[in-house]
Amino acid sequence: MTTSFAPRVIRQAALTSLLGLAAACVPETHGLSVVGGPRDAGSEAAAAPDVPAPDRPTTPGRPLTLAQELPFPEAEILELRYRADGMLVACTARQGVTVLDAREPGAFRPLPATRTQLGDVNYFRCSHVAVGASLAYATFRADVTQPSSLTAVDLSDPPSVVAAYRAPAGVAFDGVVTLGDRQLVAMRRDGLGVFTRAGDTFTPGPVLRGLTDATGLALDGSVLCVADGEGGLATVDARDPDALRLLGRVATGGIAQTVAVDPARHLAFVSAGSAGVVIVDVARPEAPALVGRVATGGTVGQIEVVDGRLYVATWRDVRGYDLSVPTRPLLFGVAHPDSAGQNARVTGVAARGDALAVANWNFLHAYRLQPDRAAPYLVGQTELVGLGRVAVGASATALVTIENLGRAPIAGLTARLADPAFSVTPESFRLEAGESAELRVGFRATTSAPVATTLRVGGDDPLANELRIELRANVPTLAVGDPAPAESAQLTDGTAWSLEGQRGHVVMLVYFTTW
């Protein structure tokens, strides 16, 4: 017998789970529940509401409209930067720096690629990029095949690599900014490095020590804001690049990774992992103060502050916030890139005028910005729910949270499943702007073989998106007591390795995700 129940609706709820952590294999008596997280009343720094008040003036329509999709096969786009003239610089892990004419949404045009081999650098790669009038400076943080590097790219048509520097063994380069004729490079636990380029040569200069784990950099005038890992946000006096001086720091919670600044208001926006995007007042850099927080419900990549708006790449989607009240950003639009054969991996974002460029790993999406429009937008707590191993005749359930992050309500929502072995309750409901609902999905096994289906949630509003969540059961996994699989590999130093060869030893299995 199936008992129906009304959805648990949570007004103005933020999703707090990390991307990809499914409500997997949850016993019925231990269902997931949504909590306020950093937005709980009474917390030390209450987070800003995710969704604006419903009475905010809007026109029906999608605030982010897809104008163009450009494939970049095997590029792995990590970061995007606009130049003032509308040229867009894409920082890619496998094809170096790519430059596009991106003045008009829907008419983005790539210039010839800058992929090249230079000296003993295997091939040009990019993790972060700083863009000037005629040059871009790209850093690569190193991997098992190639060391860290700093590269200069002439942004002429066609672009060309003009200088490269290989980091010493064991040193990792991360964020980069330019200050006059200097390049300031975050070097993780090794501090903050200063470089000068002359022709095809970079010369390293002084190194500022005393940082925790410097990764992201942004300039507020002569004050350098440093996303410093567990150390939060640090501020550095950069008036003299050859004599950098640590001024202050503030704890952000989470792990501070990237940072963007609003120089007009002296605010720094820091992506801080589980802490979301943290807003810091740096007007007094010797005493930076946390003044707000935005719950993002996922892993944050690049963040951008342009024309009074905040844009956040959250791996699954890109989100735009109005900064009319800068310490309480109001969400005005969400877009989830949907490229054929590509799960969403939204890593980079850049804005100029009414153009929004979004990096989705091996694709570049161009959106037209219309922030005065309002539409519903459905987001799921996860894109995949696993119900574990289920014996024939037995059942398993899990709770799935659905949220309307749009600025308009959505009525007539229905939840649909094609496989009768799966069930969902309730099957119909309504969500106001900013509301969340919990759905219970169930599975009754009629076979021990792997089973999969898709939960589809959609409504009557043509402006609303359809949400799809994959459901899996009886997927082959390793459980305690199972025999180890026959795994073998060739290591990067050329030696052979096998799991069988580790008999009698403890082996740690590590999940490797993309990079």
C-alpha positions in Angstrom: 0.0 0.0 0.0 1.3 3.4 -0.9 0.5 6.4 1.3 0.6 9.8 -0.3 1.7 12.9 1.5 2.1 16.6 0.9 5.6 17.9 0.1 7.5 19.5 2.9 7.8 23.1 1.7 10.6 25.3 3.0 10.4 29.0 2.3 13.6 30.8 1.3 15.7 27.6 1.9 19.2 27.3 0.7 20.7 24.1 -0.6 23.7 23.3 1.6 24.9 20.0 0.1 28.0 19.9 -2.0 27.6 19.2 -5.7 27.5 15.5 -6.4 26.8 14.3 -2.8 23.6 12.3 -3.4 20.9 11.4 -0.9 22.2 8.0 -1.6 21.0 4.8 0.1 19.1 6.7 2.9 17.0 4.4 5.1 13.4 5.5 5.4 13.8 6.2 9.1 16.9 8.4 8.4 15.6 10.7 5.6 17.5 13.8 4.6 16.3 17.1 5.9 17.1 20.7 4.7 18.7 22.9 7.3 19.4 26.7 7.2 23.1 26.2 7.4 24.9 29.6 7.4 21.6 31.4 7.0 20.3 30.3 10.4 19.1 33.2 12.5 21.5 34.1 15.3 24.6 32.9 13.5 27.7 35.0 13.8 27.3 36.3 10.2 23.9 35.6 8.9 23.9 34.8 5.2 22.1 36.9 2.6 18.8 35.7 1.2 19.2 33.7 -2.0 16.1 34.9 -3.7 14.7 38.5 -3.8 11.4 39.5 -2.5 8.5 38.6 -4.8 7.3 42.2 -5.0 10.6 43.3 -6.7 9.6 44.9 -10.1 10.1 42.4 -12.9 8.8 41.5 -16.4 7.9 37.9 -17.3 10.8 36.3 -19.2 14.1 34.5 -18.7 16.8 36.8 -17.3 19.6 34.7 -18.8 18.8 33.6 -22.4 21.2 31.3 -24.3 22.4 33.0 -27.5 25.3 30.7 -28.6 27.1 27.5 -27.7 30.7 26.9 -28.9 32.4 23.6 -28.5 36.0 23.5 -27.4 36.9 19.7 -27.6 39.2 18.6 -24.8 39.9 22.2 -23.8 38.9 22.1 -20.1 38.0 25.8 -19.8 38.7 26.9 -16.2 38.5 30.7 -16.2 37.3 33.6 -18.4 38.3 37.3 -18.5 36.9 40.1 -20.6 39.1 42.9 -22.0 37.6 46.3 -22.1 37.2 46.2 -25.9 35.1 43.0 -25.8 37.8 40.5 -26.5 37.4 37.4 -24.3 40.3 35.4 -22.9 39.6 31.8 -22.0 42.0 30.0 -19.8 42.1 26.3 -20.5 43.9 23.4 -18.9 44.7 21.6 -22.2 44.9 24.3 -24.9 46.5 27.2 -23.1 44.9 30.6 -23.7 42.2 31.0 -26.3 41.1 34.5 -27.4 37.6 35.3 -28.8 35.9 38.3 -30.3 33.0 38.3 -27.8 31.4 41.7 -28.2 28.0 40.5 -29.1 26.1 37.5 -27.5 25.4 35.0 -30.3 28.3 36.1 -32.5 31.3 35.0 -30.4 34.3 34.2 -32.8 37.4 32.3 -31.7 40.8 33.6 -32.9 43.5 31.1 -33.8 44.6 28.9 -30.9 47.8 29.6 -28.9 48.5 26.0 -28.1 52.2 25.7 -28.5 55.4 24.0 -27.1 57.9 26.4 -25.6 61.2 25.3 -24.2 60.9 22.4 -21.7 57.3 23.1 -21.0 55.4 20.1 -22.5 52.6 22.3 -23.9 51.0 25.5 -22.9 48.5 25.1 -20.1 46.5 27.5 -18.0 44.8 27.4 -14.6 44.4 31.2 -14.0 44.8 34.3 -16.2 45.2 38.0 -15.8 44.4 40.2 -18.8 45.9 43.6 -19.7 45.6 45.9 -22.6 47.9 43.9 -24.9 49.1 40.9 -22.9 47.6 38.1 -20.8 49.5 36.3 -18.1 48.6 32.7 -17.4 49.6 30.4 -14.6 49.4 26.7 -14.4 49.3 25.0 -11.1 51.1 21.7 -12.1 50.0 18.1 -12.4 51.7 14.7 -12.7 52.7 15.4 -16.3 54.0 19.0 -16.2 55.3 21.5 -13.7 53.9 24.9 -12.7 54.5 27.7 -15.2 53.9 31.4 -15.8 53.3 32.4 -19.5 52.8 35.6 -21.3 50.5 35.8 -24.3 50.4 38.6 -26.9 46.7 39.2 -27.5 47.1 40.4 -31.1 45.3 38.6 -33.9 46.6 35.9 -34.1 47.6 35.6 -30.4 51.1 34.2 -29.6 53.1 33.0 -26.6 56.0 35.4 -26.0 57.5 34.2 -22.7 57.3 31.3 -20.3 58.8 30.5 -16.9 59.0 27.1 -15.3 58.5 27.0 -11.6 61.1 25.3 -9.4 60.3 21.7 -8.4 57.7 21.5 -5.7 56.4 25.1 -6.2 52.8 25.5 -7.4 51.6 28.6 -9.1 47.9 29.6 -8.7 46.2 33.0 -9.0 47.8 35.9 -10.9 47.3 39.6 -11.2 49.3 42.3 -13.0 50.4 45.5 -11.2 52.3 47.9 -13.5 55.2 46.0 -15.0 55.0 43.3 -12.3 53.1 40.0 -12.1 52.0 38.9 -8.7 51.6 35.1 -8.4 49.9 33.1 -5.6 52.3 30.3 -4.7 50.2 28.3 -2.3 52.1 27.6 0.9 55.3 29.2 -0.5 53.7 32.7 -0.3 53.3 35.4 -2.9 55.8 35.8 -5.7 56.7 38.9 -7.7 57.9 38.5 -11.4 59.1 40.9 -14.0 59.1 40.2 -17.7 61.7 41.5 -20.2 61.3 40.1 -23.7 60.9 36.3 -23.5 62.3 36.1 -20.0 60.6 36.3 -16.6 62.8 37.2 -13.6 61.6 36.2 -10.1 61.8 38.9 -7.4 60.9 39.1 -3.7 58.5 36.6 -2.1 56.1 37.5 0.6 55.9 34.9 3.3 53.4 34.5 6.2 50.4 33.3 4.1 48.6 30.1 4.8 47.7 28.7 1.3 47.5 31.5 -1.3 45.3 30.6 -4.3 43.2 33.5 -5.5 44.2 37.1 -6.1 42.3 40.4 -6.8 43.3 44.0 -6.6 41.4 46.8 -4.9 43.5 49.7 -5.9 46.9 49.2 -4.2 45.4 46.6 -1.8 45.8 43.0 -2.9 43.1 40.6 -1.6 44.3 37.1 -1.2 42.1 34.0 -0.9 44.3 32.2 1.5 42.8 28.7 2.0 42.1 27.9 5.6 43.5 31.3 6.5 40.5 33.1 5.0 41.0 36.4 3.2 44.3 38.2 3.7 45.0 41.8 2.6 48.4 43.0 1.4 49.8 46.4 0.8 50.9 46.4 -2.8 51.9 50.0 -3.3 55.5 48.9 -3.8 55.4 45.4 -5.5 59.0 44.9 -4.4 58.1 45.4 -0.8 54.8 43.7 -0.3 53.5 43.9 3.3 50.8 41.8 5.0 48.1 44.1 6.4 45.3 42.0 7.9 43.1 38.9 7.5 39.7 37.7 8.4 38.3 34.2 8.8 35.8 33.2 6.1 34.9 29.7 7.1 35.4 26.9 4.6 38.4 27.1 2.3 39.0 30.5 0.6 39.9 29.7 -3.0 39.1 32.6 -5.4 38.3 36.2 -4.9 36.8 39.1 -6.9 36.4 42.8 -5.8 34.0 45.6 -6.2 36.5 48.5 -6.1 33.8 51.2 -6.0 32.6 49.9 -2.6 35.8 48.2 -1.4 34.2 44.8 -1.0 35.8 41.5 -1.7 33.7 38.5 -2.7 35.4 35.2 -1.7 34.5 31.7 -2.8 35.0 29.7 0.4 33.9 26.1 -0.3 31.2 25.0 2.1 30.9 28.5 3.4 29.6 29.7 0.0 30.5 33.2 -1.2 31.7 35.4 1.7 31.5 39.2 1.5 34.3 41.1 3.1 34.6 44.9 3.7 38.2 45.8 2.9 37.8 49.6 3.1 40.1 49.3 6.2 42.5 46.7 4.9 44.3 46.4 8.2 41.0 45.2 9.7 38.9 43.5 7.0 35.4 42.6 8.2 33.0 39.9 7.1 29.7 41.6 6.3 27.6 39.0 4.4 27.4 35.6 2.9 25.7 33.9 0.0 24.8 30.2 0.2 25.6 28.6 -3.1 24.7 25.0 -2.5 27.7 23.7 -4.5 31.3 24.0 -5.3 32.2 27.5 -6.4 34.7 28.2 -9.2 35.2 31.6 -10.7 33.3 34.6 -9.4 32.9 38.0 -11.1 31.7 41.4 -10.0 30.7 43.7 -12.9 28.3 46.7 -13.1 26.8 46.2 -9.7 26.2 42.5 -10.2 27.8 39.3 -8.8 28.2 36.2 -11.0 29.0 32.9 -9.5 30.1 29.7 -11.4 28.9 26.9 -9.1 30.0 23.8 -11.1 26.3 22.8 -11.9 25.1 26.3 -13.0 25.9 30.0 -13.1 24.0 32.5 -10.9 23.6 36.2 -11.1 23.0 38.4 -8.1 21.9 42.1 -7.9 24.2 44.1 -5.6 21.9 47.1 -5.1 22.4 46.3 -1.4 25.9 44.9 -1.7 25.9 43.0 1.6 22.6 41.3 0.8 22.9 40.1 -2.8 19.6 39.3 -4.5 19.5 36.4 -6.9 18.0 37.5 -10.3 18.9 34.6 -12.6 20.2 31.0 -12.9 21.3 29.1 -16.0 22.3 25.4 -16.2 24.3 24.7 -19.4 23.0 21.6 -21.1 25.5 20.4 -23.7 25.2 17.1 -25.5 27.4 14.5 -24.0 28.7 16.8 -21.3 27.6 16.9 -17.7 27.5 20.5 -16.3 31.0 21.5 -15.1 30.5 25.3 -14.9 33.9 26.6 -13.9 34.2 30.1 -15.4 32.1 33.3 -15.9 32.7 36.7 -17.3 30.3 39.6 -18.1 30.4 42.7 -20.2 27.4 44.8 -21.0 24.5 42.5 -21.8 26.8 39.6 -22.6 27.5 36.8 -20.1 30.1 34.2 -21.1 30.0 30.9 -19.2 32.6 28.1 -19.3 31.2 24.6 -19.2 34.4 22.5 -19.4 34.6 21.8 -23.1 31.9 24.3 -24.1 31.6 28.0 -24.0 28.0 29.4 -23.6 27.0 33.0 -24.5 24.0 34.3 -22.7 22.1 37.6 -23.1 21.5 39.4 -19.8 18.0 40.7 -19.1 18.1 41.1 -15.3 14.7 42.8 -15.1 12.9 39.7 -16.2 11.6 37.0 -13.9 10.9 33.3 -14.4 10.8 30.2 -12.3 14.0 28.0 -12.2 14.1 24.5 -10.7 17.3 23.2 -9.1 17.8 19.8 -7.5 19.8 19.0 -4.4 21.8 16.6 -6.6 21.8 15.3 -10.1 22.2 11.6 -9.1 20.6 9.5 -6.4 21.8 6.1 -5.6 19.6 3.7 -3.6 22.3 1.1 -3.0 22.0 -2.6 -3.2 18.4 -3.8 -2.8 17.5 -7.5 -2.4 14.7 -8.9 -4.6 11.4 -8.1 -2.9 12.9 -5.4 -0.6 12.5 -1.7 -0.9 14.7 1.4 -0.4 13.8 5.1 -0.3 15.5 8.5 -0.3 14.5 12.1 0.0 15.2 14.6 -2.8 15.0 18.3 -2.4 13.7 20.5 -5.2 14.1 24.3 -5.1 12.6 27.1 -7.2 15.5 29.6 -7.4 13.6 31.8 -9.8 11.7 35.0 -9.1 8.3 33.7 -10.2 6.1 30.9 -8.8 5.5 27.7 -10.7 2.2 25.9 -10.5 1.2 22.5 -11.7 4.5 20.8 -11.0 4.5 17.1 -11.7 7.1 14.5 -10.9 7.3 11.7 -13.4 9.1 8.3 -13.6 9.1 5.9 -16.5 10.1 2.7 -14.6 7.3 1.2 -12.5 9.9 -0.2 -10.1 10.4 3.4 -8.9 7.9 5.7 -7.2 7.7 9.3 -6.2 5.4 11.1 -3.7 3.9 13.6 -4.1 3.4 13.5 -7.9 2.1 17.1 -8.1 2.8 20.3 -6.2 3.5 24.1 -6.4 6.5 26.1 -5.5 6.6 29.9 -4.9 9.7 31.8 -5.6 12.4 30.7 -3.2 10.5 27.7 -1.9 11.8 24.1 -1.6 10.0 20.8 -1.4 11.1 17.4 -0.4 10.1 14.5 -2.6 10.3 10.8 -1.5 11.6 8.5 -4.2 11.2 4.7 -3.7 12.5 1.6 -5.4 11.1 -2.0 -5.0 13.5 -4.6 -6.5 12.2 -7.3 -8.8 15.7 -8.2 -9.9 19.2 -8.0 -8.6 20.5 -6.5 -11.8 21.4 -2.8 -12.0 18.4 -0.6 -12.6 18.3 3.1 -13.7 15.6 5.7 -14.5 15.2 9.4 -14.6 13.0 11.5 -12.3 11.6 14.4 -14.4 10.1 17.4 -12.7 8.3 20.1 -14.7 5.4 22.5 -14.8 2.9 24.3 -16.9 4.9 27.5 -17.2 6.7 27.6 -20.6 9.4 29.7 -19.0 10.3 27.0 -16.5 13.0 24.5 -17.0 12.5 20.7 -16.7 14.6 19.2 -13.9 16.1 15.8 -14.5 17.6 13.7 -11.7 19.1 10.2 -12.4 18.1 7.4 -10.1 20.2 4.2 -9.7 19.9 1.0 -7.8 21.9 -2.2 -7.6 24.9 -0.6 -9.2 27.9 -2.8 -8.8 29.9 -1.5 -5.8 32.5 -2.7 -3.3 31.2 -3.5 0.1 33.0 -4.6 3.3 34.0 -8.2 2.9 33.9 -8.2 -0.9 37.0 -9.6 -2.7 39.2 -6.9 -4.2 39.0 -6.5 -8.0 41.9 -7.3 -10.2 43.2 -3.8 -10.8 46.5 -2.9 -12.4 48.1 0.3 -13.8 51.3 1.8 -15.1 52.5 4.6 -12.9 53.8 7.9 -14.2 57.4 6.8 -13.5 56.9 3.8 -15.8 56.7 1.1 -13.1 53.9 -1.4 -13.0 51.4 -1.6 -10.1 48.7 -4.1 -9.2 46.3 -4.4 -6.4 47.2 -8.1 -6.1 50.8 -7.0 -5.4 49.6 -5.2 -2.3 48.4 -8.4 -0.6 49.1 -8.1 3.1 49.1 -4.3 3.1 46.5 -1.7 3.7 45.5 0.1 0.5 43.7 3.5 0.5 41.2 4.0 -2.3 41.1 7.6 -3.4 38.4 9.0 -5.7 40.0 11.1 -8.4 37.7 13.7 -9.9 38.8 15.3 -13.2 42.0 17.0 -12.0 
